[in-house]
Amino acid sequence: HPVGGGGEGDLESVSVRQREEVQQKFNLSWSSMRKNFLKLRHATFLSSPQDDVVEPPTSGMFEFCEKGDGSLAHLRPMGAQEYYRNDAFGLRTLDETGRLDLHSVQSVKHMEWHTREDLFVKYVLPSLHRGDFQAGSASIALPRIFAQKNN
């Protein structure tokens, strides 16, 4: 049943609407989304309480507000979310098989994950080295991002 009584503004009713819009737009089903998500060898999600784009910042860690008021006092952790418990798109499977990393780091603005070398090296690069990311020669070009910035 929907959290908060199923009113128009609560999270699960919004999630249902958004899910249906995405499914219609891209002609996807939950089973096809789950199948694709489970193809990931590993997934890394990064978040910061000081994120200046994502609202609430904890949604980057799959934690959402129980009520549509956006209050951080009403956060529901990932493991208590319906989509996690039902393994709707494979997140629980990734988690239970050790293929999910969640990092919440203090004092990081949204765009800093790829512009601050210290964050990139500590949190992003390990995923690339594990082979989680395949983009041809992108791994060769990555150090140039910071070299160009410093010139």
N, C-alpha and C positions, 0 to 999 in steps of 0.2 A: 504494500500500500504506500502511497506517496507520503513523504515526510511532511510534517506540518499541516496535515489535513487535506492535501491535494489542491490547495488554492492556486490561483493563477501565478503567483509570484514565487512559489517555493521551488527548490532546486530540482527535484525529480520531475516535476511537470515541465520545467524549462528544458531539462536534459532530454526528455522524451521528444519535445518539439524540435530541438536542435538535431537530435539523432535522426528523426524522420526527414528533416530538411536535407541533411547530408546524404542519407540513403537515397532519396529521390534525385537529388542533383547529380550524384555520381553513380546512380543505379547499383548501389551496394546493399548487401544484406549483412546482418550481424555475423553470419557464418563465414562470409567471404572476408569481412574485416578481421575476424578472429584468425582465420587461416593465414592471412597476410601478416598480421602482427606476430604470430608464432613463428614466422620465418626468421625473425631476428635471432641472431646468435646471442646478442646481449643488448640491453637497453639502459642508457644512462640518462637520468633526468636531473636537472640542476635548478635550484631555487634559492631565493634569499628573502628574508622578511622585509628587506629594504628594496625589493624589486619595485621599480617605478612605472611598470607597464602592466604586469599581470595582477589581477585583482580578484579575489584575495591572493596574495603571494603564495600561500600554501597550496593553491590549486596546481601549482607546478609539481607538487608532490602527491597529487591525486587526493588532496583533502579539500572538501568543499563545505560551505555553510549549510547547516540543516534548514535554515529558514532563509527566505529571500531578502532578509534585511542586510546581508553582507557582514554581519557581526562576527568578528573573530572569536567571540565568546561561544558561538554556536558551531564550531568546526566539528566535522565528522571525519575521523581518520580514514585513510585508505582502506584498511582492513574491514571497516564497518560499512563501507559503501556497497550498495546493492550490486553494482556492476562488478565489483571485486569478488564478493561472496559467490555470485553466480558465474564468475569467470567469463563474463559476456564477450570480451574481446581478447582474452588471453593474458591479462595483466597478472592475475593470481598464478597462472602456470609459470610465467617468467619468474615471478617472485619465488615460488616454491622450488624451482629448479636452479636457483642461484644465478639467473640471467638478468636480474634487475638491480640496478644501483640507483639509489636516491641520495642526493647530496644537498643539504640545506646549509648555506654558508652566510654568515652575518656580513652586513655592510657591502653588499654587491648590488649595483644598479643593473638593470636588465641588459643593456648593451655591453657591459663590461666583461661578460663571459667570453667574448671573442676578441675584445680589444685590450684586455689586461693580460700580459704574457704570463704572470704568475698563476692566474686562474686557469688559463688555457693549458699550461704545462701540467698543473696539478690535477685538473678535473676532466679536461677534454682529451688531451693527448693520450692518456692511458687507454681510453676506449678505442682510439685509432690504432694504437699499437697492438691491441688484442685482436685486431682484424674485424672489429664490429662495423667499421665503416669502409665501404668499397667505392672509391670514386676515381678509378684509374690512376692518374699521376698526381692526384690532389695532395697526397702525402709529401711529395717532393716539393710542391709549391708552398706548403703551409709555413715553413720558416721565413719565407719571403714577406709574409704579412707583417711580421714584426720588424724585419730589416728595413722595409720601405717606410714604416712608421717612424723609425728612429733616424732616418736620413734627412 
